[in-house]
Each structure stands twice: as structure tokens, then as C-alpha cells.
Amino acid sequence: MAQKKIIWTETAAWQRRSILDYWLERNQSPNYSLRLLRLSNEKANLIADNPLLYKAAEFPNTRVAAMGHFSLFYKISDDAIIITAFWDNRQDPKELLKLLKAR
């Protein structure tokens, strides 16, 4: 099976960028942000190769891939993986519910 294309929604891209910026400012070093960026890209590529690898989320047609304190929420289309959220699991889950219901 060919690898599916990876599409980051504006929301997911904004969330990831915000989290990376936060850690860059907090640590005064790019190391953790770069490691998190690399991990999220590796996870997205793994999902593109094996879309059903991770468990179904509580939201319709959505799956979730855990990455320690963070999770990638995604949907599978015929030719693409659509990443709908890049979530810090330490945040209020009610906010995630609002976000994913809007998608």
C-alpha cells in the first residue's frame, strides 16, 4: 500500500506551532521544540504508512496517536491523512471536545 499524503489542518498546524513556540521560549533553547517537531513528523509519517495503527477516538471517524504528553488526532480519507489536532494532553479535555466537534 502506498503512503497517504499528510494534510495538517490550520487548527492542528497552529496548535503545533504554538506548543513549539511555548517550549522554545520557556527553555530558552530550541532542543526540546526540535525534538517534538521531529517526533510529530515521524508519527505523522508512520500514520501515513499504517492509518489504522492507532486506536479510534471517541469522536466520529477520528483516530488518536499518543506521543507522551501530546496526541495527534487524525482522520483517514481515500488518499490522505488529515491531522485535525495536535493536543497537549495536560490541557482541559473539554476544550479538545469543542475543537473536534467543530471539525
C-alpha positions in Angstrom: 0.0 0.0 0.0 1.3 3.4 -0.9 1.9 6.1 1.7 -1.0 8.5 2.0 -0.5 12.2 1.8 -0.4 14.1 5.1 -2.5 17.2 5.5 -2.4 19.4 8.6 -5.5 21.4 9.2 -5.0 25.1 10.0 -6.0 24.3 13.6 -3.6 21.5 14.0 -0.7 23.4 12.4 -1.5 26.4 14.7 -1.6 24.2 17.8 1.7 22.6 17.0 3.4 25.9 16.2 2.0 27.4 19.5 3.3 24.5 21.5 6.7 24.6 19.9 7.0 28.4 20.4 6.0 27.9 24.1 8.7 25.4 24.7 11.3 27.4 22.8 10.5 30.5 25.0 10.3 28.5 28.2 13.5 26.6 27.8 15.5 29.3 26.0 16.7 26.6 23.7 15.4 25.0 20.6 16.3 21.5 21.6 13.0 20.3 23.0 11.0 22.0 20.3 13.1 20.4 17.6 12.8 17.0 19.2 9.0 17.4 19.5 8.8 18.6 15.9 10.8 15.6 14.7 8.6 13.2 16.8 5.4 14.7 15.4 6.7 14.4 11.8 7.8 10.8 12.4 4.5 9.9 14.0 2.6 11.5 11.0 4.7 9.5 8.5 4.0 6.3 10.5 0.3 7.0 10.4 0.5 7.7 6.6 2.1 4.3 6.2 -0.3 2.5 8.6 -3.5 4.5 9.0 -5.3 2.0 11.2 -2.3 1.5 13.6 -3.7 3.7 16.3 -7.0 3.4 18.2 -10.2 5.0 17.4 -11.0 8.2 19.4 -14.3 9.0 21.0 -15.1 11.3 18.1 -16.7 10.1 14.8 -14.2 9.0 12.1 -11.2 10.1 14.2 -8.2 8.2 15.5 -5.6 9.2 18.0 -1.9 8.6 18.2 -0.3 9.2 21.6 3.2 10.8 21.9 3.8 11.1 25.7 2.3 14.4 26.8 0.9 15.0 23.3 -1.5 13.4 20.9 -2.2 13.6 17.2 -5.9 13.3 16.2 -6.5 12.4 12.6 -9.0 11.3 10.0 -8.4 8.9 7.1 -9.6 9.8 3.6 -9.1 7.7 0.4 -5.7 9.3 -0.4 -4.7 11.4 2.7 -4.3 11.5 6.4 -5.9 14.7 7.8 -4.4 15.7 11.1 -7.2 17.6 12.9 -5.5 18.4 16.2 -2.1 18.4 17.9 -3.1 18.2 21.6 -1.2 18.7 24.8 -2.8 16.0 27.0 -2.4 18.2 30.1 -5.0 20.7 28.8 -8.7 20.6 29.7 -10.2 17.8 27.6 -13.5 19.8 27.3 -11.6 22.2 25.0 -10.5 19.3 22.8 -14.1 18.2 22.6 -15.2 21.6 21.4 -12.4 21.7 18.9 -13.0 18.3 17.4 -16.8 18.8 17.2 -16.1 21.9 15.1 -14.2 19.8 12.6 
